[in-house]
Amino acid sequence: MSSYPVRNALMRPLRRAAAERGETDRVNLRSGQVAAPAGATHAAECLATLVADADRAPGPTVTSPA
């Protein structure tokens, strides 16, 4: 994948179009600069980590669906 400035420039038209339509959930379409060190992991493991982190965070408790 290309460097951040190039990715940012490529995504600019999409962000602009989303902003013009009021699609705020699509305006900030940027990716981090250091994704490679995160490593590969299975989706289930990633989700379990996210839930565990959320459980430790202040605020409402995260529960699994029945």
Phi and psi restraints in degrees (range 20) as a CNS / XPLOR table:
assign (resid 1 and name C) (resid 2 and name N)
       (resid 2 and name CA) (resid 2 and name C) 1.0 -73.9 20.0 2
assign (resid 2 and name N) (resid 2 and name CA)
       (resid 2 and name C) (resid 3 and name N) 1.0 169.5 20.0 2
assign (resid 2 and name C) (resid 3 and name N)
       (resid 3 and name CA) (resid 3 and name C) 1.0 -68.0 20.0 2
assign (resid 3 and name N) (resid 3 and name CA)
       (resid 3 and name C) (resid 4 and name N) 1.0 163.5 20.0 2
assign (resid 3 and name C) (resid 4 and name N)
       (resid 4 and name CA) (resid 4 and name C) 1.0 -53.0 20.0 2
assign (resid 4 and name N) (resid 4 and name CA)
       (resid 4 and name C) (resid 5 and name N) 1.0 -48.5 20.0 2
assign (resid 4 and name C) (resid 5 and name N)
       (resid 5 and name CA) (resid 5 and name C) 1.0 -57.0 20.0 2
assign (resid 5 and name N) (resid 5 and name CA)
       (resid 5 and name C) (resid 6 and name N) 1.0 -37.1 20.0 2
assign (resid 5 and name C) (resid 6 and name N)
       (resid 6 and name CA) (resid 6 and name C) 1.0 -70.2 20.0 2
assign (resid 6 and name N) (resid 6 and name CA)
       (resid 6 and name C) (resid 7 and name N) 1.0 -46.2 20.0 2
assign (resid 6 and name C) (resid 7 and name N)
       (resid 7 and name CA) (resid 7 and name C) 1.0 -60.6 20.0 2
assign (resid 7 and name N) (resid 7 and name CA)
       (resid 7 and name C) (resid 8 and name N) 1.0 -41.4 20.0 2
assign (resid 7 and name C) (resid 8 and name N)
       (resid 8 and name CA) (resid 8 and name C) 1.0 -59.9 20.0 2
assign (resid 8 and name N) (resid 8 and name CA)
       (resid 8 and name C) (resid 9 and name N) 1.0 -44.8 20.0 2
assign (resid 8 and name C) (resid 9 and name N)
       (resid 9 and name CA) (resid 9 and name C) 1.0 -65.5 20.0 2
assign (resid 9 and name N) (resid 9 and name CA)
       (resid 9 and name C) (resid 10 and name N) 1.0 -37.7 20.0 2
assign (resid 9 and name C) (resid 10 and name N)
       (resid 10 and name CA) (resid 10 and name C) 1.0 -67.8 20.0 2
assign (resid 10 and name N) (resid 10 and name CA)
       (resid 10 and name C) (resid 11 and name N) 1.0 -33.1 20.0 2
assign (resid 10 and name C) (resid 11 and name N)
       (resid 11 and name CA) (resid 11 and name C) 1.0 -84.9 20.0 2
assign (resid 11 and name N) (resid 11 and name CA)
       (resid 11 and name C) (resid 12 and name N) 1.0 -15.5 20.0 2
assign (resid 11 and name C) (resid 12 and name N)
       (resid 12 and name CA) (resid 12 and name C) 1.0 -53.0 20.0 2
assign (resid 12 and name N) (resid 12 and name CA)
       (resid 12 and name C) (resid 13 and name N) 1.0 -46.4 20.0 2
assign (resid 12 and name C) (resid 13 and name N)
       (resid 13 and name CA) (resid 13 and name C) 1.0 -61.8 20.0 2
assign (resid 13 and name N) (resid 13 and name CA)
       (resid 13 and name C) (resid 14 and name N) 1.0 -36.1 20.0 2
assign (resid 13 and name C) (resid 14 and name N)
       (resid 14 and name CA) (resid 14 and name C) 1.0 -67.6 20.0 2
assign (resid 14 and name N) (resid 14 and name CA)
       (resid 14 and name C) (resid 15 and name N) 1.0 -43.2 20.0 2
assign (resid 14 and name C) (resid 15 and name N)
       (resid 15 and name CA) (resid 15 and name C) 1.0 -63.2 20.0 2
assign (resid 15 and name N) (resid 15 and name CA)
       (resid 15 and name C) (resid 16 and name N) 1.0 -42.7 20.0 2
assign (resid 15 and name C) (resid 16 and name N)
       (resid 16 and name CA) (resid 16 and name C) 1.0 -62.9 20.0 2
assign (resid 16 and name N) (resid 16 and name CA)
       (resid 16 and name C) (resid 17 and name N) 1.0 -45.9 20.0 2
assign (resid 16 and name C) (resid 17 and name N)
       (resid 17 and name CA) (resid 17 and name C) 1.0 -63.0 20.0 2
assign (resid 17 and name N) (resid 17 and name CA)
       (resid 17 and name C) (resid 18 and name N) 1.0 -41.2 20.0 2
assign (resid 17 and name C) (resid 18 and name N)
       (resid 18 and name CA) (resid 18 and name C) 1.0 -64.2 20.0 2
assign (resid 18 and name N) (resid 18 and name CA)
       (resid 18 and name C) (resid 19 and name N) 1.0 -41.5 20.0 2
assign (resid 18 and name C) (resid 19 and name N)
       (resid 19 and name CA) (resid 19 and name C) 1.0 -64.2 20.0 2
assign (resid 19 and name N) (resid 19 and name CA)
       (resid 19 and name C) (resid 20 and name N) 1.0 -40.1 20.0 2
assign (resid 19 and name C) (resid 20 and name N)
       (resid 20 and name CA) (resid 20 and name C) 1.0 -63.9 20.0 2
assign (resid 20 and name N) (resid 20 and name CA)
       (resid 20 and name C) (resid 21 and name N) 1.0 -31.4 20.0 2
assign (resid 20 and name C) (resid 21 and name N)
       (resid 21 and name CA) (resid 21 and name C) 1.0 -90.4 20.0 2
assign (resid 21 and name N) (resid 21 and name CA)
       (resid 21 and name C) (resid 22 and name N) 1.0 -0.1 20.0 2
assign (resid 21 and name C) (resid 22 and name N)
       (resid 22 and name CA) (resid 22 and name C) 1.0 75.6 20.0 2
assign (resid 22 and name N) (resid 22 and name CA)
       (resid 22 and name C) (resid 23 and name N) 1.0 18.7 20.0 2
assign (resid 22 and name C) (resid 23 and name N)
       (resid 23 and name CA) (resid 23 and name C) 1.0 -86.4 20.0 2
assign (resid 23 and name N) (resid 23 and name CA)
       (resid 23 and name C) (resid 24 and name N) 1.0 76.5 20.0 2
assign (resid 23 and name C) (resid 24 and name N)
       (resid 24 and name CA) (resid 24 and name C) 1.0 -63.5 20.0 2
assign (resid 24 and name N) (resid 24 and name CA)
       (resid 24 and name C) (resid 25 and name N) 1.0 -23.8 20.0 2
assign (resid 24 and name C) (resid 25 and name N)
       (resid 25 and name CA) (resid 25 and name C) 1.0 -73.7 20.0 2
assign (resid 25 and name N) (resid 25 and name CA)
       (resid 25 and name C) (resid 26 and name N) 1.0 -7.8 20.0 2
assign (resid 25 and name C) (resid 26 and name N)
       (resid 26 and name CA) (resid 26 and name C) 1.0 -116.5 20.0 2
assign (resid 26 and name N) (resid 26 and name CA)
       (resid 26 and name C) (resid 27 and name N) 1.0 3.7 20.0 2
assign (resid 26 and name C) (resid 27 and name N)
       (resid 27 and name CA) (resid 27 and name C) 1.0 -74.4 20.0 2
assign (resid 27 and name N) (resid 27 and name CA)
       (resid 27 and name C) (resid 28 and name N) 1.0 -43.6 20.0 2
assign (resid 27 and name C) (resid 28 and name N)
       (resid 28 and name CA) (resid 28 and name C) 1.0 -95.4 20.0 2
assign (resid 28 and name N) (resid 28 and name CA)
       (resid 28 and name C) (resid 29 and name N) 1.0 76.3 20.0 2
assign (resid 28 and name C) (resid 29 and name N)
       (resid 29 and name CA) (resid 29 and name C) 1.0 -99.5 20.0 2
assign (resid 29 and name N) (resid 29 and name CA)
       (resid 29 and name C) (resid 30 and name N) 1.0 67.3 20.0 2
assign (resid 29 and name C) (resid 30 and name N)
       (resid 30 and name CA) (resid 30 and name C) 1.0 -119.5 20.0 2
assign (resid 30 and name N) (resid 30 and name CA)
       (resid 30 and name C) (resid 31 and name N) 1.0 149.7 20.0 2
assign (resid 30 and name C) (resid 31 and name N)
       (resid 31 and name CA) (resid 31 and name C) 1.0 -113.5 20.0 2
assign (resid 31 and name N) (resid 31 and name CA)
       (resid 31 and name C) (resid 32 and name N) 1.0 158.3 20.0 2
assign (resid 31 and name C) (resid 32 and name N)
       (resid 32 and name CA) (resid 32 and name C) 1.0 -68.9 20.0 2
assign (resid 32 and name N) (resid 32 and name CA)
       (resid 32 and name C) (resid 33 and name N) 1.0 164.0 20.0 2
assign (resid 32 and name C) (resid 33 and name N)
       (resid 33 and name CA) (resid 33 and name C) 1.0 -89.8 20.0 2
assign (resid 33 and name N) (resid 33 and name CA)
       (resid 33 and name C) (resid 34 and name N) 1.0 -15.5 20.0 2
assign (resid 33 and name C) (resid 34 and name N)
       (resid 34 and name CA) (resid 34 and name C) 1.0 -127.7 20.0 2
assign (resid 34 and name N) (resid 34 and name CA)
       (resid 34 and name C) (resid 35 and name N) 1.0 57.2 20.0 2
assign (resid 34 and name C) (resid 35 and name N)
       (resid 35 and name CA) (resid 35 and name C) 1.0 -75.0 20.0 2
assign (resid 35 and name N) (resid 35 and name CA)
       (resid 35 and name C) (resid 36 and name N) 1.0 -30.8 20.0 2
assign (resid 35 and name C) (resid 36 and name N)
       (resid 36 and name CA) (resid 36 and name C) 1.0 -57.6 20.0 2
assign (resid 36 and name N) (resid 36 and name CA)
       (resid 36 and name C) (resid 37 and name N) 1.0 -43.1 20.0 2
assign (resid 36 and name C) (resid 37 and name N)
       (resid 37 and name CA) (resid 37 and name C) 1.0 -64.7 20.0 2
assign (resid 37 and name N) (resid 37 and name CA)
       (resid 37 and name C) (resid 38 and name N) 1.0 -15.1 20.0 2
assign (resid 37 and name C) (resid 38 and name N)
       (resid 38 and name CA) (resid 38 and name C) 1.0 -64.9 20.0 2
assign (resid 38 and name N) (resid 38 and name CA)
       (resid 38 and name C) (resid 39 and name N) 1.0 -30.4 20.0 2
assign (resid 38 and name C) (resid 39 and name N)
       (resid 39 and name CA) (resid 39 and name C) 1.0 79.7 20.0 2
assign (resid 39 and name N) (resid 39 and name CA)
       (resid 39 and name C) (resid 40 and name N) 1.0 169.3 20.0 2
assign (resid 39 and name C) (resid 40 and name N)
       (resid 40 and name CA) (resid 40 and name C) 1.0 -92.3 20.0 2
assign (resid 40 and name N) (resid 40 and name CA)
       (resid 40 and name C) (resid 41 and name N) 1.0 141.6 20.0 2
assign (resid 40 and name C) (resid 41 and name N)
       (resid 41 and name CA) (resid 41 and name C) 1.0 -150.1 20.0 2
assign (resid 41 and name N) (resid 41 and name CA)
       (resid 41 and name C) (resid 42 and name N) 1.0 156.2 20.0 2
assign (resid 41 and name C) (resid 42 and name N)
       (resid 42 and name CA) (resid 42 and name C) 1.0 -73.0 20.0 2
assign (resid 42 and name N) (resid 42 and name CA)
       (resid 42 and name C) (resid 43 and name N) 1.0 149.4 20.0 2
assign (resid 42 and name C) (resid 43 and name N)
       (resid 43 and name CA) (resid 43 and name C) 1.0 -57.7 20.0 2
assign (resid 43 and name N) (resid 43 and name CA)
       (resid 43 and name C) (resid 44 and name N) 1.0 -41.6 20.0 2
assign (resid 43 and name C) (resid 44 and name N)
       (resid 44 and name CA) (resid 44 and name C) 1.0 -62.0 20.0 2
assign (resid 44 and name N) (resid 44 and name CA)
       (resid 44 and name C) (resid 45 and name N) 1.0 -41.6 20.0 2
assign (resid 44 and name C) (resid 45 and name N)
       (resid 45 and name CA) (resid 45 and name C) 1.0 -66.9 20.0 2
assign (resid 45 and name N) (resid 45 and name CA)
       (resid 45 and name C) (resid 46 and name N) 1.0 -41.6 20.0 2
assign (resid 45 and name C) (resid 46 and name N)
       (resid 46 and name CA) (resid 46 and name C) 1.0 -61.7 20.0 2
assign (resid 46 and name N) (resid 46 and name CA)
       (resid 46 and name C) (resid 47 and name N) 1.0 -45.8 20.0 2
assign (resid 46 and name C) (resid 47 and name N)
       (resid 47 and name CA) (resid 47 and name C) 1.0 -63.9 20.0 2
assign (resid 47 and name N) (resid 47 and name CA)
       (resid 47 and name C) (resid 48 and name N) 1.0 -42.1 20.0 2
assign (resid 47 and name C) (resid 48 and name N)
       (resid 48 and name CA) (resid 48 and name C) 1.0 -60.9 20.0 2
assign (resid 48 and name N) (resid 48 and name CA)
       (resid 48 and name C) (resid 49 and name N) 1.0 -39.8 20.0 2
assign (resid 48 and name C) (resid 49 and name N)
       (resid 49 and name CA) (resid 49 and name C) 1.0 -65.1 20.0 2
assign (resid 49 and name N) (resid 49 and name CA)
       (resid 49 and name C) (resid 50 and name N) 1.0 -43.7 20.0 2
assign (resid 49 and name C) (resid 50 and name N)
       (resid 50 and name CA) (resid 50 and name C) 1.0 -61.3 20.0 2
assign (resid 50 and name N) (resid 50 and name CA)
       (resid 50 and name C) (resid 51 and name N) 1.0 -43.1 20.0 2
assign (resid 50 and name C) (resid 51 and name N)
       (resid 51 and name CA) (resid 51 and name C) 1.0 -65.3 20.0 2
assign (resid 51 and name N) (resid 51 and name CA)
       (resid 51 and name C) (resid 52 and name N) 1.0 -43.8 20.0 2
assign (resid 51 and name C) (resid 52 and name N)
       (resid 52 and name CA) (resid 52 and name C) 1.0 -62.2 20.0 2
assign (resid 52 and name N) (resid 52 and name CA)
       (resid 52 and name C) (resid 53 and name N) 1.0 -42.5 20.0 2
assign (resid 52 and name C) (resid 53 and name N)
       (resid 53 and name CA) (resid 53 and name C) 1.0 -63.4 20.0 2
assign (resid 53 and name N) (resid 53 and name CA)
       (resid 53 and name C) (resid 54 and name N) 1.0 -41.1 20.0 2
assign (resid 53 and name C) (resid 54 and name N)
       (resid 54 and name CA) (resid 54 and name C) 1.0 -65.5 20.0 2
assign (resid 54 and name N) (resid 54 and name CA)
       (resid 54 and name C) (resid 55 and name N) 1.0 -36.8 20.0 2
assign (resid 54 and name C) (resid 55 and name N)
       (resid 55 and name CA) (resid 55 and name C) 1.0 -64.5 20.0 2
assign (resid 55 and name N) (resid 55 and name CA)
       (resid 55 and name C) (resid 56 and name N) 1.0 -30.9 20.0 2
assign (resid 55 and name C) (resid 56 and name N)
       (resid 56 and name CA) (resid 56 and name C) 1.0 -83.1 20.0 2
assign (resid 56 and name N) (resid 56 and name CA)
       (resid 56 and name C) (resid 57 and name N) 1.0 -17.7 20.0 2
assign (resid 56 and name C) (resid 57 and name N)
       (resid 57 and name CA) (resid 57 and name C) 1.0 -76.7 20.0 2
assign (resid 57 and name N) (resid 57 and name CA)
       (resid 57 and name C) (resid 58 and name N) 1.0 150.1 20.0 2
assign (resid 57 and name C) (resid 58 and name N)
       (resid 58 and name CA) (resid 58 and name C) 1.0 -66.0 20.0 2
assign (resid 58 and name N) (resid 58 and name CA)
       (resid 58 and name C) (resid 59 and name N) 1.0 148.2 20.0 2
assign (resid 58 and name C) (resid 59 and name N)
       (resid 59 and name CA) (resid 59 and name C) 1.0 120.1 20.0 2
assign (resid 59 and name N) (resid 59 and name CA)
       (resid 59 and name C) (resid 60 and name N) 1.0 -163.3 20.0 2
assign (resid 59 and name C) (resid 60 and name N)
       (resid 60 and name CA) (resid 60 and name C) 1.0 -63.6 20.0 2
assign (resid 60 and name N) (resid 60 and name CA)
       (resid 60 and name C) (resid 61 and name N) 1.0 151.1 20.0 2
assign (resid 60 and name C) (resid 61 and name N)
       (resid 61 and name CA) (resid 61 and name C) 1.0 -79.8 20.0 2
assign (resid 61 and name N) (resid 61 and name CA)
       (resid 61 and name C) (resid 62 and name N) 1.0 139.5 20.0 2
assign (resid 61 and name C) (resid 62 and name N)
       (resid 62 and name CA) (resid 62 and name C) 1.0 -89.6 20.0 2
assign (resid 62 and name N) (resid 62 and name CA)
       (resid 62 and name C) (resid 63 and name N) 1.0 128.7 20.0 2
assign (resid 62 and name C) (resid 63 and name N)
       (resid 63 and name CA) (resid 63 and name C) 1.0 -121.2 20.0 2
assign (resid 63 and name N) (resid 63 and name CA)
       (resid 63 and name C) (resid 64 and name N) 1.0 150.9 20.0 2
assign (resid 63 and name C) (resid 64 and name N)
       (resid 64 and name CA) (resid 64 and name C) 1.0 -80.7 20.0 2
assign (resid 64 and name N) (resid 64 and name CA)
       (resid 64 and name C) (resid 65 and name N) 1.0 145.6 20.0 2
assign (resid 64 and name C) (resid 65 and name N)
       (resid 65 and name CA) (resid 65 and name C) 1.0 -65.8 20.0 2
assign (resid 65 and name N) (resid 65 and name CA)
       (resid 65 and name C) (resid 66 and name N) 1.0 151.0 20.0 2
